[in-house]
Amino acid sequence: MAWSWNLRMVMMLRDIAWECINVVVGNGKQTSLGYDDWHDVSPSIKVFPPAIIQLFSSTNEAKLSSIIRNGEWAWPKGRMLRAEALAMVQASPSYFLPKPDIKDVFIWKIDPSSIFSVKSALKKLSTYPPNVSWYKGVWGKHYVLEHSFILMLTCRRRLATTNMLLSWGMEIDASCPLCKSANETLSHLFFCYPFSTMV
Ligand SMILES: [Zn+2]
């Protein structure tokens, strides 16, 4: 079950990862004709309907090498060449040719080094919310670190109040150890507990 969840998550990230990779075409043997970003109008599987892909090759899984003959592009020809496919052919400048003597090179285009890095991948995947206007009131060189840390846990709803400890499976008394008048929750601790209400 955990495996299928992991696999589902990886599959969800697949489209994002694809956006980060393009191909410098060599012999076309490592590159997917339909899925990889090897041409200005690719990934062709997303740009064109399946019928157009079938003009180029019999299967969606075909390699780019299936449309390379003797170092030249073997574009589909004749009456079957529909407008969408023609657009791809016409968008290929004369200098854009396969290089049969070398392998395809995959470029991780979101890192200046062109090489995959965990840092650049995390940056791409992260959707950090913008800074709040009051953060300077909490984080600063001269502030008490424990206070800042407790506020961070509170904002993330990870403070170990008794209701959290109970949800983690600990067998403890749920009531607030300070006033005993209610269960200890975040809202009780910061907004309802008589002392914090006075503050
Ligand atoms: Zn209380």
Residues whose N, C-alpha, C, O or C-beta is under 5 A from the ligand:
A	BS01	ZN	C176 L178 C179 K180 S181 Y193
